[in-house]
Amino acid sequence: RLFSEGNRQISVFPIRLVWLLADDIEGIQVLISAPKRNFHHAVDRNRIKRQIREFYRTQSAPLKETVALNGKGLALAFLFNDNRLWESDKLDQRLSQALEKLVETLSQQ
């Protein structure tokens, strides 16, 4: 349902966010994806997912507040779209840009 009905407007290379606000979802559900097509070794895919998870854990407070004020649940997917590994600090900068755009979009709704 997230990919068939969700919104895909936010993309900050190398991350694309797909999200869905719905009444039947409780809280925030997060999906993190790194493609096997681009990263053949599981170690590399796991590293990317670990970097994104750590960023989300430390920087998700504004998103959680916005969703709580909205009164609905949020399904959110982080899709990694590059074919090379990124350093954590550079990836965090891009993720924060994407998350700021998402919070701004959700607060307008």
N, C-alpha and C positions, 0 to 999 in steps of 0.2 A: 504494500500500500504506500509506503514511503516513496518508492521510486515511480509508482504510477500516478499518484496524486500530489506528490511533494513539489516544493518550489526549488528551482536550481539557479537562481539569479546570481548568487554570490560565488565568485571564483577569483582567488588571489593565487597566482601561480606559486607553488605547485599544488595548492589545495583547492578543492571544490566542495562547497557545503550544499547538502540537500537536506531540507527540513520540512516537517509537516506539523502544524498545530492542530490538535484534535481534542475533543472533549473526552473521548474514551481512553486516552493515554494519561497515566499518572506520572507526574514529575517530568524528568528528562531521561530519555533513552538514547544512548549514544552507540553508533556503529563506526568503526575505524577500518578502512580498507587500504591495502597496499597490493598492487596487482602482481600476480605470479608471472604474467607476461613480461613485465619489466625487470623483476627481481627473481631470478631462478632459485636463489638460495633462501631458505626459510630464515636464516640468521638475519639477512638484510631486511626482509619483510617485518620480522619481529622487532628489529631496531627502530624502524619507522613508526610502527604502531606504539612502541614504548615511548618514543619521543612525543608523539601526539597525545597519548594518555597522560603523561606527566604535565604537559602544557595545560591540558584541560583540567587536571586536578588542581593546579595552582592558580589558574586564571578564570575559572568559570563562575565566580561569585556574581558579577554583573548580569550574566545570562540567567542564573538561577533566580535572581531578584526580579528580572523582567518577566520571566515565565510565571512566577508566583503572582505578580500583579495582574497578568493577563487572565489568570483563572483557568487556563487550559494546560494540557500536557504537550510536550514537544518531543518528537522523534527527530534525531539529528544524525547525519552521516558525514564523516570526514573522509573524503576520497583523495588519495595521494596520486598526482598525475605526472610525475617526472620519472625519468629512467636512471637517475643517479641519486646517491645518498646526499643528504644535507647535514651540515653541522647544526647542532641543537639551537644555538643562539640565532642563527639566520632563519631557521625554520620557525622558531618562536616569534620572530618579528612578523613573518607572513601570516602565521596563525592568529596573532593578535589583531592584525588588520582585518582578517576575515571575521573574527569573532565580534569586533567592534561594529562592522557593517551589519552583522546579524542582529546584534542587540538594538542598533538604531532602527532597523527594519521592523523588528518585533514591537518596539516601543511605539511605532507609528500606527500599528494595527489596533 
